[in-house]
Amino acid sequence: MSNIFVTNNSDQDLKDGFGGVFYEFKPGSTVEIPEEFATHIFGYKEDDKMKYLARLGWVKTTNELKEGLERLSKWELSTQPPKKNQSLSPLVERVPLPASKRAGGKILQAVA
């Protein structure tokens, strides 16, 4: 299995463990982790991020999903390490905002 480079572009630390190995993600830093850990904590390559956001404590209900996804969007995950003094490519995994719903079951596109 390959490794993933995780860059914390948020303003908060995150400490988490998987398989008895613990990682610390400080704001502005990049940490190389196994792909299975990236999936375990961030839902890497998963379409539904709800259970991962709930596990992190970033959401409690589906009503908070939009805010949780916005928080997750501050993190960049890539198979390539970032170059010094350069942010990651815009082609790394980004979390799209969910479509907004309104009464009557019609779906509107979220504007990003």
C-alpha positions in Angstrom: 0.0 0.0 0.0 1.3 3.5 -0.8 1.7 6.5 1.4 -0.2 9.7 1.4 1.0 13.2 2.1 -1.4 15.1 4.4 -1.1 18.9 4.7 -2.9 20.6 7.5 -4.0 24.0 6.1 -6.3 24.6 9.1 -5.5 26.6 12.2 -5.9 23.6 14.6 -3.7 20.7 15.6 -5.0 17.2 15.1 -3.7 14.1 16.9 -4.9 10.6 15.9 -3.8 7.0 15.9 -4.4 3.9 13.9 -3.0 0.4 14.4 -1.1 1.5 17.5 0.7 4.3 15.6 -0.1 7.9 16.5 0.4 10.9 14.2 0.3 14.6 15.0 -0.8 17.1 12.3 0.2 20.7 13.2 -1.1 23.7 11.2 1.0 24.3 8.1 2.8 21.0 8.3 2.8 18.0 6.0 2.9 14.4 7.4 3.4 11.3 5.3 1.1 8.5 6.4 0.0 5.1 5.1 -3.0 5.2 2.7 -5.1 3.0 5.0 -4.7 5.6 7.8 -5.7 8.4 5.4 -8.8 6.5 4.7 -9.4 5.7 8.4 -9.2 9.4 9.6 -10.1 11.5 6.5 -12.2 9.1 4.4 -9.5 9.2 1.6 -11.0 7.9 -1.6 -14.4 7.5 0.0 -17.4 9.4 -1.4 -19.4 9.5 1.9 -17.4 11.5 4.5 -20.1 11.6 7.2 -18.8 8.7 9.4 -15.2 10.1 9.2 -16.3 13.6 10.2 -18.3 12.2 13.0 -15.4 10.1 14.2 -13.3 13.2 14.3 -16.0 15.0 16.3 -16.5 17.6 13.6 -20.2 16.8 13.0 -22.9 15.2 15.2 -25.8 15.3 12.8 -26.3 15.5 9.0 -27.4 19.1 9.6 -23.7 19.9 10.4 -22.3 18.1 7.3 -21.7 21.2 5.3 -19.6 22.8 8.1 -17.8 19.5 8.5 -16.9 19.3 4.8 -15.8 22.9 4.9 -13.4 22.1 7.8 -12.2 19.0 5.9 -11.6 21.1 2.8 -8.7 22.8 4.7 -6.8 19.6 4.5 -4.9 18.4 1.4 -4.1 14.8 0.6 -1.8 13.8 -2.2 0.3 10.9 -3.4 3.2 13.4 -4.0 5.1 15.4 -1.4 4.6 19.2 -1.7 7.5 21.1 -3.0 9.0 23.7 -0.7 7.4 27.1 -0.9 4.7 25.7 -3.1 1.2 24.5 -2.1 -0.1 21.2 -3.4 -1.5 20.8 -6.8 -5.2 21.7 -7.2 -5.6 18.1 -8.5 -5.2 16.6 -5.0 -8.4 15.2 -3.4 -10.7 18.0 -2.5 -14.0 17.6 -0.8 -16.9 19.1 -2.8 -19.7 20.8 -0.8 -22.9 18.8 -0.8 -25.9 20.0 -3.0 -28.3 22.2 -1.0 -31.8 21.0 -0.5 -35.0 23.0 -0.1 -38.6 22.1 0.6 -40.4 20.0 -2.0 -37.4 17.7 -2.5 -35.9 19.8 -5.3 -32.1 19.9 -5.2 -30.1 23.1 -5.9 -26.4 23.1 -6.9 -24.1 24.4 -4.2 -22.1 27.4 -5.4 -18.4 27.0 -4.7 
